[in-house]
């Protein structure tokens, strides 16, 4: 198990784990004791329109320690693991000790294992995929993927399924072929301390329920109100858990209690997918239990 007092003050640190498990607090503690800069590895926290609902560090936390790659992407922009890897690379090469923290497992895998250089998806194809999913569900795309691709992706994650379908359709090659041509990683596991939050399900679910209430107290509803005028559910930034539910409440389709319940269910389901992915892909990481 991980212990801060046994951590080298010069070693880069990776902190991964399910949502609401306390990753950001550990990152702050490490920086307070040993120094470093905190770098975001969460796909929703890059966007500038969801500070509260995406659980981005507070202004007080950002004042306490340097934070990078948080809230710097406009809500209308596409942002992929390739974009993140390009943005994080100079931060690692710069020399400041990075404490990279987040819940997007694919970011960490790309960082430590390398990322296939896949051509970007044409916008027209992305629109076609979105329309097919809206009309027929994600199974319409999943059924057209080859068996080897299905073995490698999270088939329960609609974004991963759609991405694999877009790559296969745009390039004429399945995703796994691109993955097998992956270049060398930017930060191999052997060059850093990789920490994985290993938490009890019931403990985490209790924290999830409390956290959404705290988000409401801190202004999540006002944040949703600010996003309402130009709300577009197809945007990646709109995938923030709780966003569709609070928007539905503001549109008069859900009570606030129902929106809260549905948001908590969605968060628990997401955390379950994260834990499954981490167990499968991060067996070599050092386990840490905050409970």
Backbone as CSV, one residue per row, in Angstrom:
resi,resn,N_x,N_y,N_z,CA_x,CA_y,CA_z,C_x,C_y,C_z
1,UNK,0.840,-1.206,0.000,0.000,0.000,0.000,0.871,1.251,0.000
2,UNK,0.348,2.310,-0.562,1.094,3.546,-0.700,1.171,4.318,0.614
3,UNK,2.350,4.923,0.882,2.543,5.811,2.025,3.322,7.033,1.551
4,UNK,2.829,8.220,1.880,3.469,9.448,1.397,4.899,9.561,1.891
5,UNK,5.154,9.184,3.145,6.494,9.374,3.698,7.551,8.478,3.052
6,UNK,7.119,7.529,2.234,8.063,6.680,1.514,8.214,7.099,0.050
7,UNK,7.612,8.220,-0.303,7.614,8.695,-1.685,8.799,9.609,-1.926
8,UNK,9.517,9.396,-3.012,10.613,10.274,-3.384,10.049,11.633,-3.791
9,UNK,10.658,12.698,-3.293,10.174,14.045,-3.578,10.494,14.492,-5.002
10,UNK,11.273,13.707,-5.734,11.623,14.050,-7.111,10.842,13.222,-8.130
11,UNK,10.136,12.229,-7.666,9.472,11.293,-8.573,8.101,11.799,-9.015
12,UNK,7.806,11.777,-10.320,6.444,12.092,-10.770,5.450,11.119,-10.157
13,UNK,4.238,11.611,-9.907,3.210,10.786,-9.274,1.962,10.764,-10.158
14,UNK,1.376,9.590,-10.312,0.102,9.441,-10.991,-0.919,8.992,-9.954
15,UNK,-2.071,9.639,-9.917,-3.130,9.284,-8.963,-4.417,9.044,-9.744
16,UNK,-4.834,7.792,-9.802,-6.062,7.430,-10.508,-7.035,6.788,-9.526
17,UNK,-8.313,6.840,-9.874,-9.313,6.220,-9.025,-10.708,6.633,-9.440
18,UNK,-11.716,5.982,-8.879,-13.095,6.319,-9.236,-13.502,7.684,-8.733
19,UNK,-14.553,8.208,-9.315,-15.071,9.510,-8.935,-15.435,9.548,-7.450
20,UNK,-15.210,10.677,-6.807,-15.578,10.930,-5.406,-14.737,10.159,-4.395
21,UNK,-13.611,9.594,-4.820,-12.814,8.785,-3.894,-11.791,9.585,-3.103
22,UNK,-11.557,10.860,-3.462,-10.638,11.692,-2.703,-9.279,11.888,-3.342
23,UNK,-9.185,11.714,-4.644,-7.902,11.815,-5.353,-7.290,13.210,-5.236
24,UNK,-8.115,14.236,-5.412,-7.600,15.607,-5.391,-7.026,15.966,-4.023
25,UNK,-7.642,15.464,-2.971,-7.143,15.746,-1.617,-5.759,15.137,-1.419
26,UNK,-5.553,13.931,-1.931,-4.233,13.299,-1.816,-3.197,14.085,-2.608
27,UNK,-3.564,14.542,-3.789,-2.631,15.330,-4.602,-2.214,16.597,-3.860
28,UNK,-3.177,17.271,-3.247,-2.865,18.484,-2.479,-1.942,18.181,-1.299
29,UNK,-2.171,17.050,-0.651,-1.333,16.684,0.491,0.098,16.412,0.058
30,UNK,0.261,15.738,-1.066,1.608,15.452,-1.565,2.341,16.742,-1.910
31,UNK,1.652,17.661,-2.586,2.281,18.932,-2.950,2.626,19.747,-1.710
32,UNK,1.735,19.736,-0.721,1.993,20.496,0.507,3.229,19.968,1.225
33,UNK,3.435,18.660,1.192,4.571,18.061,1.901,5.859,18.095,1.088
34,UNK,5.731,17.890,-0.222,6.941,17.649,-1.016,7.103,18.572,-2.220
35,UNK,6.079,19.356,-2.544,6.149,20.209,-3.715,5.692,19.504,-4.979
36,UNK,5.574,20.289,-6.046,5.127,19.752,-7.317,3.975,20.565,-7.883
37,UNK,3.556,20.215,-9.076,2.405,20.860,-9.711,1.341,19.794,-9.989
38,UNK,0.083,20.130,-9.742,-1.019,19.198,-9.942,-1.525,19.344,-11.376
39,UNK,-1.613,18.221,-12.084,-2.007,18.218,-13.488,-3.262,17.370,-13.655
40,UNK,-4.247,17.910,-14.335,-5.525,17.236,-14.509,-5.458,16.070,-15.500
41,UNK,-6.084,14.957,-15.122,-6.245,13.805,-16.015,-7.700,13.337,-15.966
42,UNK,-8.612,14.282,-16.059,-10.044,13.981,-16.074,-10.660,14.643,-17.299
43,UNK,-11.348,13.853,-18.113,-11.841,14.320,-19.409,-12.879,15.428,-19.305
44,UNK,-13.627,15.508,-18.197,-14.640,16.558,-18.054,-14.086,17.801,-17.377
45,UNK,-13.061,17.643,-16.570,-12.529,18.796,-15.852,-11.686,19.721,-16.722
46,UNK,-11.448,19.341,-17.965,-10.751,20.265,-18.877,-11.665,21.395,-19.316
47,UNK,-12.987,21.199,-19.232,-13.933,22.188,-19.770,-14.179,23.325,-18.786
48,UNK,-14.449,24.510,-19.360,-14.559,25.709,-18.536,-15.970,25.978,-18.019
49,UNK,-16.943,25.140,-18.386,-18.324,25.443,-18.012,-18.846,24.624,-16.839
50,UNK,-18.036,23.705,-16.313,-18.501,22.880,-15.190,-17.435,22.824,-14.101
51,UNK,-17.320,23.818,-13.287,-16.406,23.700,-12.156,-17.031,22.845,-11.055
52,UNK,-18.238,23.186,-10.647,-18.877,22.480,-9.533,-19.266,21.060,-9.933
53,UNK,-19.979,20.925,-11.045,-20.552,19.637,-11.401,-19.501,18.619,-11.836
54,UNK,-18.372,19.064,-12.345,-17.312,18.123,-12.710,-16.334,17.896,-11.564
55,UNK,-16.599,18.534,-10.416,-15.754,18.398,-9.214,-14.331,18.885,-9.454
56,UNK,-14.210,19.937,-10.268,-12.903,20.561,-10.431,-12.441,21.134,-9.098
57,UNK,-11.126,21.244,-8.888,-10.630,21.861,-7.656,-11.222,23.257,-7.480
58,UNK,-11.475,23.604,-6.238,-12.048,24.906,-5.926,-11.004,26.000,-6.128
59,UNK,-11.471,27.242,-6.111,-10.542,28.372,-6.228,-9.565,28.381,-5.060
60,UNK,-10.022,27.947,-3.889,-9.145,27.886,-2.716,-8.046,26.845,-2.921
61,UNK,-8.407,25.688,-3.476,-7.416,24.642,-3.740,-6.412,25.109,-4.793
62,UNK,-6.915,25.795,-5.814,-6.028,26.278,-6.868,-5.064,27.343,-6.338
63,UNK,-5.495,28.070,-5.310,-4.619,29.071,-4.704,-3.558,28.416,-3.824
64,UNK,-3.873,27.215,-3.325,-2.959,26.530,-2.414,-1.825,25.812,-3.133
65,UNK,-2.042,25.474,-4.409,-1.024,24.736,-5.157,-1.224,24.987,-6.647
66,UNK,-0.154,24.921,-7.435,-0.303,25.105,-8.891,-1.168,23.992,-9.486
67,UNK,-2.140,24.366,-10.299,-3.019,23.415,-10.987,-2.980,23.703,-12.486
68,UNK,-2.778,22.671,-13.294,-2.671,22.825,-14.735,-3.667,21.927,-15.472
69,UNK,-4.107,22.407,-16.633,-5.032,21.684,-17.526,-6.427,21.535,-16.926
70,UNK,-6.830,22.486,-16.107,-8.181,22.504,-15.551,-8.965,23.670,-16.156
71,UNK,-10.174,23.401,-16.648,-11.079,24.455,-17.071,-10.534,25.385,-18.138
72,UNK,-9.766,24.857,-19.074,-9.137,25.717,-20.074,-9.641,25.461,-21.499
73,UNK,-10.617,24.558,-21.641,-11.171,24.241,-22.949,-12.619,24.734,-23.015
74,UNK,-12.973,25.426,-24.109,-14.336,25.917,-24.287,-15.307,24.742,-24.400
75,UNK,-16.513,24.920,-23.885,-17.486,23.835,-23.825,-17.891,23.302,-25.193
76,UNK,-17.688,24.082,-26.247,-18.102,23.657,-27.591,-17.027,22.857,-28.314
77,UNK,-15.825,22.781,-27.744,-14.715,22.131,-28.430,-14.709,20.621,-28.213
78,UNK,-14.263,19.908,-29.226,-13.959,18.489,-29.076,-12.626,18.377,-28.346
79,UNK,-12.512,17.391,-27.480,-11.256,17.195,-26.751,-11.086,15.705,-26.499
80,UNK,-9.987,15.161,-27.009,-9.771,13.723,-26.955,-8.539,13.389,-26.131
81,UNK,-8.283,12.114,-25.955,-7.074,11.679,-25.260,-5.832,12.148,-26.012
82,UNK,-5.928,12.226,-27.344,-4.800,12.727,-28.127,-4.501,14.184,-27.834
83,UNK,-5.554,14.990,-27.697,-5.371,16.392,-27.320,-4.703,16.496,-25.951
84,UNK,-5.192,15.700,-25.019,-4.641,15.760,-23.657,-3.174,15.353,-23.641
85,UNK,-2.844,14.292,-24.359,-1.463,13.823,-24.377,-0.541,14.895,-24.956
86,UNK,-1.006,15.582,-25.985,-0.223,16.664,-26.579,-0.031,17.806,-25.583
87,UNK,-1.062,18.100,-24.788,-0.990,19.205,-23.825,-0.143,18.851,-22.604
88,UNK,-0.169,17.576,-22.205,0.545,17.194,-20.988,2.033,16.945,-21.246
89,UNK,2.393,16.608,-22.466,3.789,16.260,-22.778,4.777,17.349,-22.415
90,UNK,4.550,18.619,-22.812,5.530,19.657,-22.449,5.592,19.916,-20.949
91,UNK,4.515,19.641,-20.233,4.533,19.842,-18.783,5.447,18.834,-18.108
92,UNK,5.468,17.621,-18.638,6.339,16.578,-18.084,7.790,16.849,-18.448
93,UNK,8.015,17.306,-19.665,9.382,17.575,-20.120,9.952,18.846,-19.497
94,UNK,9.078,19.720,-18.987,9.514,21.026,-18.475,10.444,20.895,-17.276
95,UNK,10.221,19.903,-16.451,11.096,19.718,-15.298,10.410,19.872,-13.961
96,UNK,9.256,20.574,-13.896,8.514,20.659,-12.641,7.911,19.293,-12.338
97,UNK,8.020,18.863,-11.107,7.528,17.537,-10.742,6.001,17.478,-10.871
98,UNK,5.471,16.648,-11.777,4.022,16.590,-11.962,3.350,15.586,-11.022
99,UNK,2.228,16.001,-10.472,1.335,15.116,-9.734,0.076,15.029,-10.601
100,UNK,-0.043,13.982,-11.385,-1.116,13.884,-12.387,-2.273,13.100,-11.784
101,UNK,-3.441,13.742,-11.723,-4.554,13.158,-10.968,-5.843,13.222,-11.774
102,UNK,-6.626,12.134,-11.731,-7.911,12.125,-12.419,-8.533,10.747,-12.474
103,UNK,-9.699,10.686,-13.111,-10.434,9.431,-13.181,-10.588,8.875,-14.576
104,UNK,-9.937,9.503,-15.563,-10.044,9.021,-16.935,-8.911,8.037,-17.203
105,UNK,-9.227,6.759,-17.073,-8.209,5.727,-17.193,-7.489,5.734,-18.515
106,UNK,-8.192,6.087,-19.585,-7.572,6.082,-20.906,-6.461,7.120,-21.005
107,UNK,-6.589,8.227,-20.296,-5.519,9.230,-20.284,-4.241,8.628,-19.697
108,UNK,-4.391,7.951,-18.563,-3.227,7.351,-17.919,-2.618,6.244,-18.777
109,UNK,-3.460,5.451,-19.394,-2.957,4.366,-20.241,-2.166,4.924,-21.420
110,UNK,-2.678,6.006,-22.029,-1.962,6.638,-23.136,-0.637,7.222,-22.666
111,UNK,-0.629,7.797,-21.474,0.574,8.408,-20.921,1.658,7.373,-20.645
112,UNK,1.271,6.241,-20.060,2.253,5.248,-19.621,2.503,4.128,-20.620
113,UNK,1.578,3.937,-21.570,1.742,2.872,-22.567,1.943,3.396,-23.980
114,UNK,1.638,4.667,-24.213,1.697,5.236,-25.556,0.316,5.303,-26.182
115,UNK,0.194,6.112,-27.223,-1.099,6.302,-27.887,-0.945,6.151,-29.390
116,UNK,-1.824,5.347,-29.970,-1.800,5.163,-31.412,-2.114,6.476,-32.122
117,UNK,-1.404,6.758,-33.214,-1.572,8.016,-33.943,-2.654,7.843,-35.016
118,UNK,-3.899,7.891,-34.571,-5.047,7.658,-35.447,-5.487,8.977,-36.079
119,UNK,-5.746,8.988,-37.384,-6.222,10.225,-38.033,-7.526,10.708,-37.399
120,UNK,-7.741,12.017,-37.360,-8.983,12.554,-36.771,-10.212,12.135,-37.564
121,UNK,-11.330,12.020,-36.857,-12.595,11.644,-37.485,-13.204,12.833,-38.218
122,UNK,-13.636,12.683,-39.469,-14.293,13.788,-40.172,-15.567,14.211,-39.448
123,UNK,-15.829,15.504,-39.356,-17.033,15.990,-38.659,-18.324,15.381,-39.197
124,UNK,-18.402,15.176,-40.519,-19.620,14.609,-41.101,-19.868,13.202,-40.600
125,UNK,-18.791,12.440,-40.415,-18.938,11.075,-39.911,-19.359,11.089,-38.446
126,UNK,-18.809,12.029,-37.681,-19.208,12.168,-36.278,-20.696,12.481,-36.184
127,UNK,-21.187,13.353,-37.050,-22.607,13.696,-37.051,-23.462,12.487,-37.414
128,UNK,-22.990,11.699,-38.372,-23.711,10.492,-38.765,-23.791,9.509,-37.602
129,UNK,-22.679,9.348,-36.883,-22.662,8.451,-35.733,-23.622,8.934,-34.655
130,UNK,-23.579,10.253,-34.377,-24.480,10.802,-33.362,-25.941,10.561,-33.725
131,UNK,-26.262,10.722,-35.004,-27.642,10.536,-35.450,-28.071,9.071,-35.320
132,UNK,-27.194,8.165,-35.684,-27.531,6.741,-35.574,-27.743,6.331,-34.121
133,UNK,-26.893,6.838,-33.233,-27.048,6.523,-31.813,-28.357,7.094,-31.278
134,UNK,-28.688,8.331,-31.688,-29.928,8.966,-31.228,-31.154,8.187,-31.697
135,UNK,-31.075,7.632,-32.908,-32.240,6.954,-33.480,-32.321,5.475,-33.099
136,UNK,-31.167,4.818,-32.986,-31.182,3.361,-32.814,-30.410,2.859,-31.594
137,UNK,-29.746,3.755,-30.875,-28.982,3.332,-29.712,-27.571,2.917,-30.084
138,UNK,-26.735,2.787,-29.075,-25.315,2.485,-29.304,-25.116,1.087,-29.872
139,UNK,-26.068,0.185,-29.678,-25.936,-1.171,-30.230,-25.836,-1.161,-31.750
140,UNK,-26.395,-0.140,-32.398,-26.322,-0.057,-33.856,-24.874,0.068,-34.321
141,UNK,-24.033,0.749,-33.540,-22.617,0.876,-33.864,-21.823,-0.316,-33.344
142,UNK,-22.161,-0.750,-32.147,-21.416,-1.849,-31.523,-21.501,-3.120,-32.370
143,UNK,-22.645,-3.354,-32.998,-22.839,-4.576,-33.782,-21.971,-4.615,-35.035
144,UNK,-21.409,-3.470,-35.434,-20.595,-3.418,-36.642,-19.098,-3.477,-36.353
145,UNK,-18.726,-3.596,-35.080,-17.315,-3.684,-34.714,-16.846,-5.135,-34.741
146,UNK,-15.582,-5.333,-35.074,-15.038,-6.691,-35.123,-14.773,-7.209,-33.715
147,UNK,-14.671,-8.513,-33.594,-14.549,-9.163,-32.291,-13.300,-8.718,-31.531
148,UNK,-12.213,-8.512,-32.236,-10.970,-8.151,-31.558,-11.053,-6.750,-30.955
149,UNK,-11.708,-5.840,-31.673,-11.914,-4.500,-31.114,-12.808,-4.567,-29.881
150,UNK,-13.865,-5.357,-29.958,-14.787,-5.470,-28.821,-14.101,-6.043,-27.586
151,UNK,-13.093,-6.861,-27.781,-12.350,-7.421,-26.651,-11.496,-6.366,-25.955
152,UNK,-11.126,-5.319,-26.688,-10.167,-4.349,-26.164,-10.800,-3.080,-25.595
153,UNK,-12.024,-2.788,-25.961,-12.638,-1.544,-25.492,-13.655,-1.826,-24.386
154,UNK,-14.041,-0.773,-23.693,-15.122,-0.864,-22.704,-16.443,-0.809,-23.467
155,UNK,-17.027,-1.980,-23.719,-18.222,-2.050,-24.563,-19.443,-1.437,-23.892
156,UNK,-19.353,-1.138,-22.584,-20.464,-0.500,-21.877,-20.360,1.024,-21.908
157,UNK,-19.257,1.525,-22.440,-19.046,2.969,-22.520,-19.402,3.437,-23.934
158,UNK,-20.530,4.142,-24.102,-20.965,4.550,-25.444,-19.940,5.386,-26.199
159,UNK,-19.193,6.243,-25.484,-18.203,7.082,-26.149,-17.077,6.246,-26.738
160,UNK,-16.653,5.202,-26.034,-15.578,4.331,-26.532,-16.069,3.517,-27.727
161,UNK,-17.311,3.043,-27.648,-17.876,2.274,-28.763,-17.977,3.142,-30.011
162,UNK,-18.483,4.366,-29.840,-18.634,5.265,-30.979,-17.276,5.623,-31.559
163,UNK,-16.299,5.860,-30.711,-14.955,6.179,-31.180,-14.401,5.038,-32.032
164,UNK,-14.557,3.805,-31.562,-14.051,2.653,-32.307,-14.750,2.530,-33.661
165,UNK,-16.061,2.789,-33.663,-16.817,2.709,-34.921,-16.359,3.790,-35.895
166,UNK,-16.150,4.998,-35.380,-15.711,6.095,-36.245,-14.337,5.810,-36.854
167,UNK,-13.421,5.289,-36.054,-12.084,4.965,-36.553,-12.167,3.902,-37.643
168,UNK,-12.922,2.863,-37.359,-13.050,1.773,-38.318,-13.683,2.253,-39.620
169,UNK,-14.705,3.086,-39.519,-15.406,3.573,-40.706,-14.562,4.583,-41.493
170,UNK,-13.862,5.459,-40.781,-13.101,6.521,-41.440,-11.822,6.009,-42.101
171,UNK,-11.176,5.031,-41.461,-9.858,4.603,-41.943,-9.879,3.270,-42.685
172,UNK,-10.968,2.516,-42.522,-11.013,1.197,-43.137,-10.212,0.157,-42.392
173,UNK,-9.717,0.532,-41.209,-8.931,-0.386,-40.373,-9.536,-0.421,-38.978
174,UNK,-9.629,-1.592,-38.355,-10.170,-1.651,-36.993,-9.251,-0.965,-35.993
175,UNK,-9.837,-0.562,-34.883,-9.093,0.186,-33.864,-7.881,-0.576,-33.364
176,UNK,-8.002,-1.885,-33.197,-6.898,-2.651,-32.615,-5.650,-2.618,-33.488
177,UNK,-5.812,-2.518,-34.814,-4.642,-2.433,-35.680,-3.869,-1.139,-35.447
178,UNK,-4.602,-0.047,-35.270,-3.945,1.215,-34.940,-3.248,1.130,-33.584
179,UNK,-3.907,0.507,-32.627,-3.339,0.386,-31.286,-2.048,-0.417,-31.282
180,UNK,-1.971,-1.421,-32.149,-0.769,-2.255,-32.197,0.430,-1.532,-32.800
181,UNK,0.212,-0.360,-33.372,1.297,0.445,-33.930,1.630,1.634,-33.020
182,UNK,1.335,1.480,-31.745,1.501,2.563,-30.773,2.971,2.926,-30.554
183,UNK,3.322,4.228,-30.581,4.703,4.654,-30.302,5.046,4.547,-28.819
184,UNK,6.294,4.814,-28.479,6.763,4.706,-27.090,6.022,5.698,-26.189
185,UNK,5.793,5.336,-24.918,5.058,6.222,-24.001,5.877,7.432,-23.565
186,UNK,5.173,8.484,-23.152,5.814,9.694,-22.642,6.356,9.478,-21.239
187,UNK,5.611,8.752,-20.413,6.006,8.538,-19.020,5.739,7.077,-18.637
188,UNK,6.696,6.188,-18.857,6.503,4.776,-18.499,6.268,4.609,-16.995
189,UNK,5.554,3.548,-16.639,5.250,3.306,-15.228,6.506,3.245,-14.368
190,UNK,7.582,2.714,-14.922,8.811,2.576,-14.152,9.475,3.887,-13.808
191,UNK,9.042,4.969,-14.442,9.643,6.277,-14.190,8.815,7.144,-13.246
192,UNK,7.779,6.586,-12.647,6.918,7.384,-11.771,6.344,6.492,-10.671
193,UNK,5.591,7.109,-9.770,4.858,6.363,-8.747,3.386,6.350,-9.134
194,UNK,2.866,5.224,-9.639,1.457,5.141,-10.023,0.596,4.664,-8.854
195,UNK,-0.340,5.497,-8.422,-1.187,5.199,-7.266,-2.622,5.004,-7.726
196,UNK,-3.221,3.915,-7.328,-4.610,3.628,-7.691,-5.463,3.539,-6.435
197,UNK,-6.488,4.374,-6.333,-7.402,4.318,-5.203,-8.196,3.012,-5.245
198,UNK,-8.039,2.225,-4.201,-8.725,0.934,-4.073,-9.721,1.078,-2.927
199,UNK,-10.992,1.343,-3.267,-11.971,1.727,-2.248,-13.140,0.761,-2.192
200,UNK,-13.747,0.678,-1.017,-14.932,-0.153,-0.812,-16.142,0.468,-1.517
201,UNK,-16.943,-0.366,-2.156,-18.083,0.120,-2.930,-19.077,0.881,-2.065
202,UNK,-19.431,0.332,-0.910,-20.419,0.991,-0.056,-19.896,2.319,0.473
203,UNK,-18.618,2.344,0.837,-17.985,3.590,1.291,-18.051,4.641,0.200
204,UNK,-17.751,4.245,-1.026,-17.752,5.188,-2.139,-19.162,5.667,-2.463
205,UNK,-20.130,4.754,-2.460,-21.510,5.152,-2.773,-22.047,6.164,-1.772
206,UNK,-21.672,6.006,-0.508,-22.099,6.978,0.513,-21.495,8.354,0.219
207,UNK,-20.237,8.385,-0.199,-19.583,9.643,-0.533,-20.217,10.282,-1.772
208,UNK,-20.606,9.451,-2.726,-21.231,9.960,-3.943,-22.537,10.691,-3.614
209,UNK,-23.348,10.079,-2.747,-24.622,10.697,-2.377,-24.413,12.032,-1.662
210,UNK,-23.456,12.064,-0.764,-23.179,13.298,-0.033,-22.600,14.365,-0.950
211,UNK,-21.770,13.937,-1.897,-21.099,14.925,-2.740,-22.074,15.665,-3.647
212,UNK,-23.079,14.961,-4.174,-24.001,15.664,-5.063,-24.802,16.701,-4.289
213,UNK,-25.178,16.390,-3.047,-25.860,17.392,-2.218,-24.956,18.606,-1.998
214,UNK,-23.655,18.340,-1.791,-22.701,19.441,-1.613,-22.572,20.266,-2.890
215,UNK,-22.627,19.583,-4.029,-22.567,20.299,-5.307,-23.751,21.241,-5.464
216,UNK,-24.924,20.781,-5.059,-26.112,21.627,-5.128,-25.954,22.838,-4.211
217,UNK,-25.385,22.619,-3.030,-25.170,23.713,-2.089,-24.158,24.727,-2.622
218,UNK,-23.197,24.245,-3.427,-22.135,25.112,-3.929,-22.479,25.780,-5.260
219,UNK,-23.691,25.505,-5.775,-24.107,26.232,-6.968,-24.227,25.433,-8.238
220,UNK,-24.360,24.107,-8.147,-24.469,23.288,-9.357,-25.695,23.662,-10.190
221,UNK,-26.784,24.002,-9.514,-28.002,24.348,-10.248,-27.814,25.665,-11.015
222,UNK,-27.167,26.626,-10.386,-26.881,27.889,-11.070,-25.937,27.654,-12.250
223,UNK,-25.020,26.737,-12.078,-24.096,26.392,-13.157,-24.856,25.789,-14.339
224,UNK,-25.809,24.914,-14.037,-26.651,24.338,-15.093,-27.490,25.420,-15.767
225,UNK,-28.001,26.363,-14.978,-28.792,27.468,-15.527,-27.974,28.276,-16.537
226,UNK,-26.687,28.457,-16.235,-25.820,29.212,-17.140,-25.582,28.462,-18.450
227,UNK,-25.698,27.124,-18.405,-25.492,26.302,-19.599,-26.780,26.060,-20.382
228,UNK,-27.907,26.442,-19.800,-29.203,26.136,-20.406,-29.449,26.814,-21.756
229,UNK,-29.121,28.113,-21.932,-29.497,28.784,-23.183,-28.961,28.126,-24.449
230,UNK,-27.757,27.613,-24.410,-27.162,26.989,-25.590,-26.900,25.505,-25.364
231,UNK,-27.753,24.871,-24.609,-27.553,23.464,-24.248,-27.569,22.571,-25.485
232,UNK,-26.526,21.770,-25.625,-26.411,20.813,-26.726,-25.962,19.482,-26.147
233,UNK,-26.880,18.517,-25.990,-26.528,17.249,-25.338,-25.505,16.415,-26.094
234,UNK,-25.245,16.746,-27.366,-24.287,15.965,-28.141,-22.833,16.362,-27.879
235,UNK,-22.613,17.512,-27.233,-21.249,17.963,-26.971,-20.589,17.099,-25.897
236,UNK,-19.300,16.799,-26.030,-18.605,16.050,-24.978,-18.701,16.709,-23.609
237,UNK,-18.682,18.048,-23.567,-18.769,18.751,-22.290,-20.120,18.540,-21.611
238,UNK,-21.136,18.172,-22.393,-22.474,17.945,-21.834,-22.618,16.578,-21.176
239,UNK,-21.551,15.782,-21.233,-21.591,14.448,-20.637,-21.280,14.485,-19.136
240,UNK,-21.026,15.657,-18.599,-20.783,15.760,-17.163,-21.941,15.124,-16.405
241,UNK,-21.636,14.214,-15.498,-22.690,13.507,-14.778,-23.493,14.495,-13.934
242,UNK,-24.784,14.448,-14.087,-25.669,15.378,-13.398,-26.118,16.515,-14.288
243,UNK,-25.372,16.800,-15.351,-25.742,17.906,-16.239,-27.066,17.649,-16.959
244,UNK,-27.247,16.504,-17.640,-28.536,16.273,-18.314,-29.718,16.281,-17.345
245,UNK,-29.477,15.769,-16.136,-30.559,15.693,-15.154,-30.952,17.080,-14.645
246,UNK,-29.960,17.918,-14.356,-30.277,19.271,-13.877,-30.869,20.131,-14.992
247,UNK,-30.395,19.933,-16.209,-30.992,20.653,-17.344,-32.455,20.234,-17.499
248,UNK,-32.736,18.933,-17.375,-34.115,18.447,-17.470,-34.985,19.054,-16.375
249,UNK,-34.420,19.215,-15.191,-35.161,19.871,-14.099,-35.475,21.316,-14.466
250,UNK,-34.482,22.026,-14.994,-34.695,23.431,-15.356,-35.687,23.574,-16.507
251,UNK,-35.776,22.557,-17.335,-36.729,22.571,-18.449,-38.124,22.119,-18.024
252,UNK,-38.275,21.767,-16.741,-39.572,21.380,-16.213,-39.928,19.923,-16.375
253,UNK,-38.943,19.081,-16.758,-39.216,17.667,-16.998,-38.968,16.782,-15.777
254,UNK,-38.213,17.275,-14.801,-37.905,16.504,-13.597,-38.005,17.396,-12.374
255,UNK,-38.436,16.826,-11.255,-38.312,17.547,-9.990,-36.840,17.556,-9.597
256,UNK,-36.475,18.436,-8.692,-35.080,18.485,-8.260,-34.706,17.200,-7.525
257,UNK,-35.629,16.660,-6.718,-35.345,15.403,-6.019,-35.096,14.265,-7.006
258,UNK,-35.898,14.227,-8.073,-35.715,13.177,-9.077,-34.399,13.373,-9.819
259,UNK,-34.059,14.608,-10.132,-32.790,14.897,-10.798,-31.622,14.466,-9.920
260,UNK,-31.741,14.726,-8.615,-30.698,14.311,-7.677,-30.568,12.790,-7.657
261,UNK,-31.698,12.088,-7.573,-31.668,10.623,-7.529,-31.048,10.035,-8.791
262,UNK,-31.458,10.556,-9.938,-30.936,10.042,-11.207,-29.445,10.346,-11.356
263,UNK,-29.026,11.497,-10.877,-27.612,11.860,-10.943,-26.771,10.937,-10.072
264,UNK,-27.274,10.631,-8.882,-26.552,9.714,-8.001,-26.467,8.314,-8.598
265,UNK,-27.546,7.867,-9.221,-27.526,6.550,-9.883,-26.495,6.539,-11.003
266,UNK,-26.502,7.591,-11.819,-25.550,7.674,-12.929,-24.110,7.719,-12.425
267,UNK,-23.879,8.419,-11.323,-22.531,8.500,-10.764,-22.079,7.154,-10.230
268,UNK,-22.967,6.438,-9.551,-22.611,5.112,-9.044,-22.310,4.151,-10.195
269,UNK,-23.088,4.231,-11.252,-22.850,3.373,-12.412,-21.509,3.696,-13.063
270,UNK,-21.211,4.982,-13.148,-19.923,5.405,-13.714,-18.768,4.918,-12.854
271,UNK,-18.901,5.055,-11.539,-17.850,4.597,-10.630,-17.632,3.092,-10.750
272,UNK,-18.706,2.362,-10.955,-18.584,0.911,-11.132,-17.796,0.584,-12.396
273,UNK,-18.085,1.307,-13.489,-17.335,1.090,-14.733,-15.867,1.454,-14.550
274,UNK,-15.617,2.535,-13.807,-14.234,2.933,-13.552,-13.493,1.844,-12.785
275,UNK,-14.086,1.335,-11.717,-13.426,0.317,-10.905,-13.133,-0.930,-11.734
276,UNK,-14.077,-1.313,-12.579,-13.868,-2.481,-13.433,-12.705,-2.244,-14.388
277,UNK,-12.667,-1.063,-14.985,-11.596,-0.734,-15.927,-10.251,-0.704,-15.224
278,UNK,-10.198,-0.076,-14.057,-8.941,0.022,-13.318,-8.420,-1.360,-12.928
279,UNK,-9.310,-2.213,-12.463,-8.877,-3.567,-12.079,-8.297,-4.315,-13.268
280,UNK,-8.874,-4.086,-14.438,-8.438,-4.791,-15.641,-7.135,-4.234,-16.207
281,UNK,-6.995,-2.910,-16.190,-5.885,-2.269,-16.885,-4.751,-1.789,-15.983
282,UNK,-4.989,-1.719,-14.651,-3.998,-1.109,-13.768,-3.590,-2.033,-12.630
283,UNK,-3.480,-3.299,-12.922,-3.131,-4.275,-11.885,-1.748,-4.012,-11.292
284,UNK,-0.863,-3.392,-12.069,0.512,-3.166,-11.610,0.647,-1.896,-10.759
285,UNK,-0.414,-1.090,-10.659,-0.332,0.153,-9.901,-0.338,-0.110,-8.393
286,UNK,0.270,0.798,-7.639,0.291,0.706,-6.176,-1.083,1.073,-5.621
287,UNK,-1.642,0.203,-4.808,-2.991,0.419,-4.278,-2.954,1.365,-3.074
288,UNK,-4.010,2.157,-2.969,-4.154,3.090,-1.860,-5.599,3.118,-1.402
289,UNK,-5.819,2.964,-0.106,-7.174,2.998,0.435,-7.270,4.127,1.465
290,UNK,-8.079,5.153,1.190,-8.183,6.276,2.121,-9.127,6.006,3.285
291,UNK,-9.939,4.959,3.178,-10.963,4.694,4.204,-10.350,4.119,5.473
